[in-house]
Amino acid sequence: MDQYIDIHCHILPGIDDGARDLEESVAMARRYVEAGFEAVVATPHFIPGTAWAADTAIIAAKIEVLQRRLEAEGVALTIHAGMEIAYHPHLPDRLQQGILLPLAGGGHYLLEPSFHGSQENMLHCVKKLLDTGRKVILAHAERIKSFQHNIDPLVRLAGQGLEIQVNTGSLLDAFDAPCKETALALLAADSVHYLASDAHGPTRRPPPTKQDRQQLEKLIGPEALSRLWGANPARLLVTPSDLIQQPLLDTVL
């Protein structure tokens, strides 16, 4: 059986709207292991000017505490560091300052667009970042109203290096119909590079289950699921130089 990696989750305790305490974090980790996951990237929100903007030292400390607890309880899940970075006009400056964490210590940054309004400025910023060699993954693109109306800007930018992450919940009817329709449209356009849970707790928007995996296999096929949950995420866990040498596997619906 494939070993899966979740690149977007809120498993760290007491840092944002995810796990409320260490017990919830451990319960989430157990669910991941039961569903066949070997690793997750903890991606607490980074929203400038709010309480959800933890610095890198706090994130590292919480990962260390959680990892020790998991090892003590025999829960075989590796936790990597990351952030879900809310788009802000000063994003390029913050990247330059080194205060934002890439996923798993590599070169990819997980960017969260605004859920409402025009995405023109965000896409323009992403294009500039891509042109300067930055690697950007757009979080849960299918949940953004603007892209639900028109995926063409995303598809074009995906052809220029943008990588797109879709929430498993969108495909499993955890959100509204436009989310699922947009997710399927992006998959059909070969413009999805990662599936991720965006899990927030053991019962509230929880990690995937074995049954969820089976449903996803039926919906998009086992090969595509293996790429989006396994092979492509695994490339984020290697060194940046290796990432350059290993091409990203395309989605095949």
C-alpha positions in Angstrom: 0.0 0.0 0.0 1.2 3.5 -0.8 2.4 5.7 2.1 0.8 9.1 2.0 1.9 12.6 2.9 -0.5 15.4 3.8 1.1 18.8 3.0 -1.6 21.0 4.5 -3.0 20.5 8.0 -3.5 22.3 11.3 -2.3 19.6 13.7 -0.2 21.8 16.0 -1.9 22.5 19.3 -3.1 25.9 20.4 -1.6 27.9 17.6 -4.6 28.7 15.4 -8.1 27.4 14.7 -6.8 23.8 14.5 -6.0 21.3 17.3 -6.9 22.9 20.6 -4.5 21.0 22.7 -1.9 18.2 22.6 -4.5 15.5 23.1 -6.4 16.6 19.9 -3.1 16.7 18.0 -2.3 13.1 19.0 -5.8 12.0 18.1 -5.4 13.6 14.6 -2.0 11.8 14.2 -3.6 8.4 15.0 -6.2 9.0 12.4 -3.6 9.8 9.8 -1.6 6.6 10.6 -4.8 4.5 10.4 -5.5 6.0 6.9 -2.0 5.1 5.6 -0.1 8.4 6.1 3.6 8.4 7.1 4.1 12.2 7.4 2.3 15.5 7.5 3.4 19.1 7.0 2.0 21.2 9.9 0.8 24.4 8.3 -0.5 26.8 10.9 -2.0 30.0 9.5 0.2 33.0 9.1 -2.1 36.0 8.9 -0.2 39.2 9.4 -1.5 41.5 12.1 -3.5 38.8 13.8 -2.9 36.3 16.6 -2.5 33.7 13.9 1.0 34.7 12.9 3.3 32.5 15.0 7.0 32.9 14.4 9.2 30.1 13.3 10.6 29.4 16.7 7.1 28.8 18.2 6.2 26.4 15.3 9.5 24.5 15.8 8.9 24.2 19.5 5.4 22.9 19.1 6.5 20.3 16.5 9.2 19.1 18.9 6.8 18.6 21.7 4.2 16.8 19.5 6.8 14.6 17.8 8.2 13.5 21.2 4.7 12.7 22.4 3.9 10.7 19.3 7.2 8.7 19.6 6.4 8.0 23.3 3.0 6.6 22.3 4.2 4.7 19.3 2.4 6.8 16.7 4.5 6.5 13.6 3.8 9.9 12.0 6.6 12.4 11.1 5.7 16.1 11.5 7.3 18.6 9.2 7.2 22.4 9.5 5.4 24.8 7.3 2.9 27.6 7.1 -0.4 28.4 5.4 0.5 32.0 4.4 -2.4 34.4 3.8 -1.8 36.5 0.7 -0.8 40.1 1.5 0.7 42.8 -0.8 3.9 42.6 1.3 4.3 38.9 0.7 7.5 39.3 -1.5 9.1 41.5 1.3 8.3 38.9 4.0 9.8 36.1 1.8 12.9 38.2 1.3 13.2 38.7 5.1 13.0 35.0 5.7 10.2 35.1 8.3 8.0 32.7 6.4 8.4 29.0 6.5 8.5 26.9 3.3 7.0 23.4 3.4 9.2 20.8 5.0 12.3 23.0 4.8 12.3 22.9 1.0 11.6 25.7 -1.4 7.8 25.6 -1.8 5.5 28.1 0.0 1.8 27.4 0.7 -0.2 30.5 -0.1 -3.8 31.0 0.9 -5.8 33.4 -1.3 -8.7 35.5 0.0 -11.9 33.6 -0.2 -13.8 36.6 -1.8 -13.2 39.4 -4.2 -10.9 39.7 -7.2 -7.8 37.6 -7.3 -6.0 39.7 -9.9 -3.5 41.3 -7.5 -2.7 37.9 -5.9 -2.2 36.2 -9.3 0.0 39.1 -10.4 2.1 38.8 -7.3 2.4 35.0 -7.8 3.5 35.5 -11.4 6.3 37.8 -10.3 7.4 35.4 -7.6 7.5 32.5 -10.1 9.5 34.7 -12.5 12.1 35.2 -9.8 12.4 31.5 -9.1 10.1 31.2 -6.1 8.0 28.1 -5.8 4.4 28.7 -4.8 1.6 26.2 -4.0 -1.9 27.7 -4.0 -4.0 26.3 -1.1 -7.6 25.0 -1.7 -8.0 26.9 -4.9 -11.3 25.2 -5.6 -12.9 27.0 -2.5 -12.2 30.5 -3.9 -15.3 32.2 -5.4 -13.4 33.8 -8.2 -12.0 30.5 -9.4 -15.3 28.8 -9.0 -16.5 31.2 -11.7 -13.5 30.8 -14.0 -10.5 28.5 -13.6 -8.8 29.7 -16.7 -6.4 32.1 -14.9 -5.3 29.3 -12.6 -4.8 26.9 -15.5 -2.7 29.4 -17.4 -0.5 30.1 -14.3 -0.2 26.4 -13.6 1.4 26.2 -17.0 4.0 28.7 -15.9 5.0 27.0 -12.7 2.2 27.6 -10.1 1.3 24.4 -8.2 -2.2 23.9 -7.0 -3.5 22.0 -3.9 -7.1 20.8 -3.6 -8.8 19.8 -0.4 -9.9 16.2 -0.1 -13.1 17.4 1.6 -14.1 19.3 -1.6 -14.1 16.0 -3.5 -15.9 14.2 -0.7 -18.8 16.6 -0.5 -17.6 18.2 2.8 -18.2 21.6 1.2 -20.7 23.0 -1.2 -21.3 21.8 -4.8 -19.2 24.5 -6.5 -16.1 23.4 -4.5 -16.5 19.8 -5.9 -17.2 21.0 -9.4 -14.2 23.3 -9.4 -12.0 20.7 -8.0 -13.0 18.2 -10.7 -12.6 20.9 -13.4 -9.0 21.6 -12.2 -8.3 17.9 -12.2 -9.6 17.5 -15.7 -7.4 20.4 -16.8 -4.3 18.6 -15.4 -3.9 21.6 -13.0 -3.9 19.9 -9.6 -0.6 18.8 -8.1 -1.5 17.9 -4.5 -4.5 16.7 -2.5 -4.4 17.6 1.2 -6.8 17.4 4.1 -6.6 20.9 5.5 -7.6 19.0 8.7 -8.4 21.2 11.8 -9.2 18.6 14.5 -9.9 15.0 15.3 -13.7 15.4 14.7 -14.1 18.9 13.2 -12.8 18.8 9.7 -10.8 15.7 10.6 -8.0 13.9 8.8 -9.0 11.4 6.1 -10.0 7.8 6.8 -9.6 4.5 4.9 -13.1 4.9 3.6 -12.2 8.4 2.4 -9.3 6.9 0.5 -11.5 4.3 -1.1 -14.0 7.0 -2.2 -11.2 9.1 -3.7 -9.8 6.1 -5.5 -13.2 5.5 -7.1 -13.5 9.2 -8.0 -10.2 10.0 -9.5 -8.5 6.6 -9.8 -5.8 5.0 -7.7 -2.9 6.2 -9.9 -3.9 9.8 -9.6 -4.4 9.5 -5.9 -1.0 7.9 -5.5 0.6 10.9 -7.3 -1.4 13.6 -5.5 -1.1 12.1 -2.0 2.2 10.3 -2.4 4.7 10.9 -5.1 4.2 14.6 -5.6 4.2 15.5 -1.8 7.3 13.3 -1.3 9.2 15.6 -3.6 8.6 18.4 -1.1 10.5 16.5 1.6 13.8 16.3 -0.3 16.5 19.0 -0.7 15.9 22.0 -3.0 18.6 20.8 -5.4 16.9 17.4 -5.8 13.6 19.2 -6.4 15.1 20.9 -9.4 16.2 17.5 -10.8 13.0 15.6 -10.2 10.0 16.8 -12.4 6.6 17.0 -10.8 4.3 14.2 -11.9 1.2 15.6 -13.7 -2.3 14.7 -12.7 -4.1 12.1 -14.9 -7.9 12.0 -14.2 
